[in-house]
Amino acid sequence: MKISFYLFILCSYFTSYSQEYFETDKVQNDKVIEDLNSSIATDPSSENYYYRGYYNFLNDNLVDAIYDYDKAVSLNPNDFNIYFSRGNLFLKLKEYQNAIDDFSKCIALDGNSQKAYFNRAFANRKIFNRTGAIEDYSKSIALKPDNVAAYQNRGLLRKELNLHKEAIADFDQVIRVDPKSVDAFQNRAVSKAMIHAKDALLDFDAAVNLAPENAETYFNRALYFINFKIKGNYCSDLKKAFNFGYLPAQELIIEYCKI
């Protein structure tokens, strides 16, 4: 029986938040919201609605935040920050098409915003528009060539589409910047294995050395040995995967290993 690689993707998809985002506690936020309520009573400006929406977002008052952002947009329909913040809120609500619409508006207002392209890529991927997501990550990379997360995420999408050579090139970039990225080594190893590259094992070994308690790394390396009939101690890898909590390894231990 031929087993397909378990395409383990740890470093999934990142979302970047507005530059104004900062950590604060709920009590402080409540006081700020009270002050903004008073400000809006005397000055119902786009800016005041925007900031109240922002603090409502921080306090997880999401319905109130949408109301405030909508009011801010109606008063100032050409403000990049309002669309960007509301787009992030839609991401949190998993309203991905609405998020795409807002980030698209951001891009129309500022075609050099790598964050808007990055976040729109995230939303596009969520609605399975992988091609659109790859295009957006590419735009984000063009605007910020050291954007490791964009390379990683584009590589994952290319791998899902079986564009393994292109995926490998993206993981190369990640590893160049972060030579300790377990996810990049593991995903590059899988893509290399899928095109029968001879150095795939080196990447599996690197991933194991960087994360010696990562169950899926041992599991993937075992599958590599089994799939390509390569001599290696795959039973040891399967047992480690199982011992570190990856239960599907048990089925292969029973089939391939004497226990």
Summary of the structure (lengths in Angstrom):
residues: 259
radius of gyration: 23.0
end to end distance: 19.5
largest distance: 78.2
contacts: 843
relative contact order: 0.09
helix: 69%
strand: 0%
